[in-house]
Amino acid sequence: MALFVLILAAATLPHSDAQEGGTSQRPRAHDLGIVIGTFSSGPLNTITDVPGVRVGQVSLIQGEDIRTGVTAIVPHGGNIFWEKVPGALFVGNAFGKLAGATQVQELGTLETPILLCGTLNVPRVADALISYMISLPEMERVGSINPVVGETNDGSLNDIRGRHIGEQEVFEAIASASTGPVAEGSVGAGVGTRALGFKGGIGTSSRVVEIRSAGTYTVGVLVQTNFGGSLQVNGAPVGREIRRRLREREPDIELEQPGDQGSCMIVVATDAPLEARNLKRLAARALGGMARAGASFSGGSGDYVLAFSTAESVRVHSRQGDRLRQGPHLGNDAMSGLFRAVMDATEEAILNSLLRATTVTGRGGNTSRAIPIDLFVEICKEYNVLPPQP
């Protein structure tokens, strides 16, 4: 009998690890005492620290070959089509499939949740997202929807050609979306992904920024990590050292090659009242956090950053038309702190995606190993990333 597991992951819970036969509560970077940057995080240190933002996930683990899922990021609790949020896209490298990208670039708004999945599932997930949107109340006469769906390739661990995420999983991911804690690691769209030579997945973090004479705002980041390079933590060559020491422990051990290939989807949310132009500038800085984490930015990568603002003052109310927009928004001089915050939050979100991920064996017996926490902590202490124990 084939094993079938469908997991709704709307909170940070112990992750099921089918390969280890139990549950594994793995630490986040903050739990270990790692400090990235100078800003404080929000209460949950997740993208849902941005007021109104919700995240829902479905993880699909079936038989020996299906290791995939979908992650939904919902900007606010209303009808996003009628209350559009300012949005922007920055592309680090465009070897990827991002449905809806051109309209976001052209109009500077988002009108649906953002969904993340595996590469070949993008058309099916986009179609399901359209079905979800037109099924909402007061959408009977709407004749055009711009679904936004991003991806990374989970084909090493997953039967990617099967395109197993459909309408049921998409509807459940959106329905389960919560403003609470966010599950990380080998969950949702991160079930089958790999990054920096270890098991990657979903990660998130946030920062709180006080802007003089303007207010206090939150920047939240969620990532789907599936890219190459060599892990660095606050500049320390942690990935290189872990691999060296694993080989010393077990000379015959089979390790994933970090490689140069792969992609990353980064979603940035903020309650700062930003219009599309400054959201694009904010999105561009997120790639700085990815670089600090050790990304190789290969020619075969799809590195995309989608950023949006949830501030009510900059929403576009479609029923009122779009001829004259009003409401305060932050100017250029207010952006520097937000730039630093998004880099820090992105770097930590990537780190959380690795630390929280559990080992996964999937298609063809391929295995992606979780980063070993003991070696990670040992090396971070040696490089003064973590304080030594007294």
C-alpha positions as CSV (number, residue, x, y, z in Angstrom):
1,M,0.0,0.0,0.0
2,A,1.4,3.4,-0.9
3,L,2.0,5.8,1.9
4,F,0.1,9.0,1.6
5,V,0.5,12.0,3.9
6,L,-1.1,15.4,3.4
7,I,0.0,17.9,6.0
8,L,-1.5,21.3,6.5
9,A,1.3,23.3,8.0
10,A,0.1,26.7,9.3
11,A,2.2,26.9,12.4
12,T,5.7,26.2,13.6
13,L,5.3,22.7,14.8
14,P,7.7,19.7,15.1
15,H,8.4,18.6,11.6
16,S,7.5,15.0,10.5
17,D,10.7,13.3,9.3
18,A,9.6,10.1,7.5
19,Q,13.2,9.0,7.0
20,E,14.1,9.1,10.7
21,G,10.8,7.6,11.8
22,G,9.8,10.4,14.2
23,T,9.5,14.1,14.8
24,S,12.4,16.4,15.1
25,Q,12.3,19.9,16.7
26,R,15.2,21.7,15.2
27,P,16.4,25.2,16.3
28,R,16.1,28.5,14.5
29,A,19.1,30.8,14.2
30,H,17.7,33.0,17.0
31,D,17.3,29.9,19.3
32,L,21.0,29.3,19.0
33,G,22.0,32.9,19.8
34,I,22.9,34.0,16.3
35,V,22.5,37.7,15.8
36,I,22.3,39.1,12.3
37,G,22.4,42.9,12.0
38,T,21.4,45.4,14.6
39,F,17.6,45.7,14.4
40,S,15.3,43.7,16.6
41,S,13.0,41.1,15.2
42,G,9.2,41.1,15.5
43,P,7.4,39.1,18.2
44,L,7.4,35.9,16.1
45,N,10.4,36.7,13.9
46,T,8.4,35.7,10.8
47,I,6.8,37.4,7.8
48,T,3.5,37.3,9.7
49,D,4.8,40.0,12.1
50,V,3.7,42.4,9.4
51,P,0.1,43.1,10.4
52,G,-2.5,41.3,8.4
53,V,-0.1,39.0,6.5
54,R,-1.0,35.3,6.6
55,V,0.8,32.2,5.5
56,G,-0.6,28.8,4.8
57,Q,1.1,25.6,3.5
58,V,0.3,22.1,2.3
59,S,3.0,19.5,2.2
60,L,2.5,16.5,-0.1
61,I,4.5,13.3,0.7
62,Q,3.3,10.2,-1.1
63,G,4.9,6.9,-1.8
64,E,8.6,7.0,-2.5
65,D,8.7,9.7,-5.2
66,I,6.4,12.6,-4.3
67,R,8.0,15.2,-2.1
68,T,6.4,18.6,-2.9
69,G,3.9,21.2,-1.7
70,V,2.6,24.7,-1.9
71,T,3.0,27.8,0.2
72,A,0.6,30.7,0.2
73,I,1.4,34.2,1.3
74,V,-1.8,36.3,1.7
75,P,-1.2,40.1,2.1
76,H,-4.3,40.9,4.1
77,G,-7.6,39.5,5.2
78,G,-9.9,41.2,2.7
79,N,-10.5,40.6,-1.0
80,I,-7.1,41.4,-2.5
81,F,-8.6,41.9,-6.0
82,W,-10.8,44.8,-4.8
83,E,-8.2,46.0,-2.3
84,K,-5.0,45.7,-4.3
85,V,-1.6,46.2,-2.5
86,P,1.3,48.0,-4.0
87,G,3.8,45.4,-5.3
88,A,7.1,45.2,-7.1
89,L,9.5,42.7,-8.5
90,F,13.2,42.6,-8.7
91,V,14.9,39.9,-10.8
92,G,18.4,38.8,-9.9
93,N,18.5,36.2,-12.7
94,A,15.4,35.2,-14.7
95,F,16.0,31.5,-15.4
96,G,12.7,30.7,-13.7
97,K,9.0,30.7,-14.1
98,L,7.1,33.4,-12.3
99,A,3.5,33.7,-13.5
100,G,2.0,37.2,-13.3
101,A,5.4,39.0,-13.3
102,T,4.8,41.3,-16.2
103,Q,1.6,42.8,-14.8
104,V,3.2,43.4,-11.4
105,Q,6.1,45.2,-13.1
106,E,3.7,47.3,-15.4
107,L,1.0,48.3,-12.9
108,G,2.9,48.1,-9.5
109,T,0.1,46.2,-7.7
110,L,-0.7,42.7,-6.5
111,E,-4.3,41.4,-6.8
112,T,-4.0,37.8,-5.5
113,P,-2.1,35.9,-2.9
114,I,1.4,34.9,-3.8
115,L,1.8,31.1,-4.2
116,L,5.1,29.1,-4.3
117,C,5.4,25.6,-5.7
118,G,7.6,23.3,-7.8
119,T,8.6,24.4,-11.3
120,L,6.3,22.3,-13.6
121,N,3.3,22.9,-11.2
122,V,3.2,26.7,-11.9
123,P,0.4,26.5,-14.6
124,R,-1.8,24.2,-12.5
125,V,-1.3,26.3,-9.4
126,A,-2.0,29.5,-11.3
127,D,-5.2,28.0,-12.7
128,A,-6.3,26.9,-9.2
129,L,-5.6,30.4,-7.9
130,I,-7.8,31.8,-10.6
131,S,-10.5,29.4,-9.6
132,Y,-10.1,30.4,-5.9
133,M,-10.3,34.1,-6.7
134,I,-13.4,34.0,-9.0
135,S,-15.2,31.9,-6.4
136,L,-15.1,34.7,-3.8
137,P,-18.1,36.8,-3.1
138,E,-18.6,39.8,-5.4
139,M,-16.4,38.4,-8.1
140,E,-19.1,37.2,-10.5
141,R,-18.5,39.7,-13.2
142,V,-14.7,39.8,-13.0
143,G,-13.2,38.8,-16.4
144,S,-9.4,39.1,-15.7
145,I,-7.2,37.9,-12.8
146,N,-3.4,38.1,-12.6
147,P,-2.4,35.1,-10.5
148,V,1.2,35.4,-9.0
149,V,2.9,32.0,-8.7
150,G,6.6,31.5,-8.2
151,E,8.7,28.3,-8.2
152,T,12.0,26.5,-7.6
153,N,12.8,23.1,-9.1
154,D,12.3,20.2,-6.6
155,G,12.9,17.5,-9.3
156,S,15.8,15.9,-7.5
157,L,13.6,14.7,-4.6
158,N,10.2,14.9,-6.2
159,D,8.4,13.4,-9.2
160,I,8.2,16.9,-10.7
161,R,6.7,15.7,-14.0
162,G,3.7,14.4,-12.2
163,R,2.6,18.0,-11.3
164,H,0.8,16.7,-8.1
165,I,-0.3,20.0,-6.7
166,G,-3.8,20.9,-7.8
167,E,-6.9,22.8,-6.9
168,Q,-7.5,20.9,-3.6
169,E,-4.0,21.7,-2.2
170,V,-4.1,25.3,-3.3
171,F,-7.5,25.9,-1.7
172,E,-6.4,24.2,1.5
173,A,-3.1,26.2,1.6
174,I,-5.1,29.5,1.3
175,A,-7.8,28.4,3.7
176,S,-5.2,27.4,6.3
177,A,-3.3,30.7,6.1
178,S,-2.7,32.2,9.5
179,T,-1.3,35.3,11.1
180,G,0.5,33.1,13.6
181,P,3.8,31.2,13.6
182,V,5.1,29.9,10.3
183,A,6.3,26.3,9.7
184,E,9.9,26.2,8.2
185,G,12.2,23.8,6.6
186,S,11.0,20.7,4.7
187,V,7.4,22.0,4.4
188,G,5.1,23.4,1.8
189,A,6.9,24.5,-1.3
190,G,10.1,23.6,0.4
191,V,9.5,19.9,0.9
192,G,11.7,18.9,-2.1
193,T,14.2,21.7,-2.3
194,R,18.0,21.8,-1.5
195,A,20.3,24.7,-0.8
196,L,24.0,25.3,-0.3
197,G,24.8,21.6,-0.2
198,F,22.2,20.7,2.4
199,K,18.4,20.3,2.7
200,G,16.8,23.7,2.0
201,G,13.1,24.7,2.3
202,I,11.0,27.5,3.7
203,G,12.4,30.1,6.0
204,T,11.2,33.4,7.4
205,S,12.4,36.3,9.6
206,S,11.4,39.9,10.4
207,R,12.9,43.2,11.5
208,V,11.4,46.2,13.2
209,V,12.7,49.6,12.0
210,E,12.1,53.0,13.6
211,I,12.3,55.8,11.1
212,R,12.7,59.3,12.6
213,S,9.7,61.6,12.1
214,A,8.0,58.8,10.1
215,G,7.1,55.9,12.5
216,T,8.0,52.4,13.3
217,Y,7.6,49.7,10.7
218,T,8.1,45.9,10.2
219,V,9.8,44.2,7.4
220,G,9.1,40.5,7.0
221,V,10.7,38.0,4.6
222,L,9.8,34.5,3.5
223,V,12.1,32.4,1.3
224,Q,11.9,29.2,-0.7
225,T,15.6,28.1,-0.9
226,N,16.9,25.9,-3.6
227,F,20.2,27.5,-4.7
228,G,23.9,26.7,-4.9
229,G,26.9,28.2,-3.2
230,S,28.6,27.7,0.2
231,L,26.9,28.6,3.4
232,Q,28.3,31.5,5.4
233,V,27.1,32.8,8.7
234,N,28.0,36.3,9.6
235,G,31.0,35.8,7.2
236,A,32.2,32.5,8.7
237,P,32.7,29.6,6.2
238,V,30.4,27.3,8.0
239,G,29.3,25.2,5.0
240,R,32.9,24.5,3.9
241,E,33.9,23.5,7.4
242,I,30.9,21.2,8.0
243,R,31.7,19.3,4.8
244,R,35.4,19.0,5.7
245,R,34.6,17.7,9.2
246,L,31.9,15.3,8.0
247,R,34.5,13.7,5.7
248,E,37.0,13.4,8.6
249,R,34.3,11.6,10.6
250,E,33.2,9.4,7.8
251,P,35.6,9.2,4.9
252,D,33.1,7.3,2.7
253,I,30.2,9.6,3.4
254,E,28.2,10.7,0.4
255,L,27.6,14.4,0.5
256,E,25.7,16.6,-1.9
257,Q,27.8,18.9,-4.0
258,P,27.0,22.5,-3.2
259,G,27.3,23.4,-6.9
260,D,26.3,26.6,-8.5
261,Q,22.9,25.8,-9.8
262,G,19.5,26.5,-8.3
263,S,17.1,29.2,-7.5
264,C,15.5,31.2,-4.7
265,M,12.1,32.8,-4.3
266,I,12.0,35.7,-1.8
267,V,8.8,37.4,-0.6
268,V,9.1,40.7,1.3
269,A,6.2,42.2,3.2
270,T,6.1,45.5,5.0
271,D,3.6,47.8,6.7
272,A,5.7,50.8,5.7
273,P,3.6,52.9,3.3
274,L,5.6,52.4,0.1
275,E,4.6,52.8,-3.5
276,A,5.9,50.4,-6.2
277,R,9.1,52.3,-7.0
278,N,10.5,52.2,-3.5
279,L,9.2,48.6,-3.0
280,K,11.3,47.6,-6.0
281,R,14.3,49.3,-4.4
282,L,13.6,47.4,-1.2
283,A,13.3,44.1,-3.2
284,A,16.7,44.7,-4.8
285,R,18.4,44.9,-1.4
286,A,17.0,41.5,-0.3
287,L,19.5,39.9,-2.7
288,G,22.2,41.4,-0.5
289,G,21.1,39.0,2.3
290,M,21.2,36.1,-0.1
291,A,24.7,37.0,-1.1
292,R,25.8,37.2,2.5
293,A,24.4,33.7,3.1
294,G,26.8,32.4,0.4
295,A,24.8,32.2,-2.8
296,S,26.6,31.6,-6.1
297,F,24.0,33.4,-8.3
298,S,24.6,31.0,-11.2
299,G,23.6,31.6,-14.8
300,G,21.0,28.8,-14.3
301,S,19.3,30.3,-11.3
302,G,15.9,31.9,-11.0
303,D,16.3,34.5,-8.2
304,Y,13.2,36.6,-7.8
305,V,12.1,39.0,-5.1
306,L,8.5,40.1,-4.8
307,A,7.8,42.9,-2.3
308,F,4.5,44.4,-1.2
309,S,3.1,46.9,1.3
310,T,0.1,46.2,3.5
311,A,-0.3,49.9,4.6
312,E,-4.0,50.9,4.2
313,S,-2.9,54.4,3.0
314,V,-1.4,53.1,-0.2
315,R,-3.9,50.4,-1.1
316,V,-5.7,50.6,-4.5
317,H,-9.4,50.3,-4.1
318,S,-10.5,49.1,-7.5
319,R,-14.2,50.0,-7.1
320,Q,-13.2,53.6,-6.7
321,G,-11.1,53.6,-9.9
322,D,-7.4,54.3,-10.2
323,R,-7.4,57.9,-11.6
324,L,-6.2,59.7,-8.5
325,R,-4.4,58.1,-5.6
326,Q,-4.2,59.7,-2.2
327,G,-2.6,59.0,1.1
328,P,0.9,59.5,2.6
329,H,3.8,57.3,1.6
330,L,7.5,57.2,2.6
331,G,10.0,59.1,0.5
332,N,13.5,58.2,-0.6
333,D,15.2,59.6,2.5
334,A,13.3,57.1,4.7
335,M,14.5,54.0,2.9
336,S,18.0,53.3,4.3
337,G,16.9,51.6,7.5
338,L,14.4,49.5,5.6
339,F,17.2,48.5,3.2
340,R,19.4,47.2,6.0
341,A,16.4,45.5,7.6
342,V,15.5,43.5,4.5
343,M,19.1,42.3,4.0
344,D,19.3,41.1,7.6
345,A,15.8,39.4,7.5
346,T,16.6,37.7,4.2
347,E,19.9,36.3,5.5
348,E,18.3,35.0,8.6
349,A,15.3,33.5,6.7
350,I,17.7,31.6,4.5
351,L,19.6,30.3,7.6
352,N,16.3,29.3,9.2
353,S,15.3,27.4,6.1
354,L,18.4,25.2,6.5
355,L,18.4,24.9,10.3
356,R,14.7,23.9,10.4
357,A,14.9,21.5,7.5
358,T,14.8,17.7,8.1
359,T,16.5,15.1,6.0
360,V,14.4,14.0,3.0
361,T,14.7,10.9,0.8
362,G,12.6,11.0,-2.3
363,R,12.5,10.2,-6.0
364,G,14.9,7.4,-7.0
365,G,16.2,7.1,-3.5
366,N,17.8,10.5,-3.7
367,T,18.5,11.9,-0.2
368,S,19.1,15.5,0.8
369,R,20.7,15.7,4.3
370,A,19.7,18.2,6.9
371,I,22.5,20.4,8.1
372,P,24.0,18.7,11.3
373,I,23.2,21.0,14.2
374,D,26.1,19.8,16.4
375,L,28.8,20.7,13.8
376,F,27.0,23.9,12.9
377,V,27.1,25.1,16.5
378,E,30.7,23.9,17.0
379,I,32.0,25.8,14.0
380,C,30.0,28.9,14.8
381,K,31.6,29.0,18.2
382,E,35.1,28.6,16.8
383,Y,34.5,31.6,14.4
384,N,32.9,33.7,17.2
385,V,29.5,33.7,15.5
386,L,28.3,32.2,18.8
387,P,29.7,33.0,22.2
388,P,31.7,30.1,23.7
389,Q,30.1,28.3,26.7
390,P,31.6,29.4,30.0
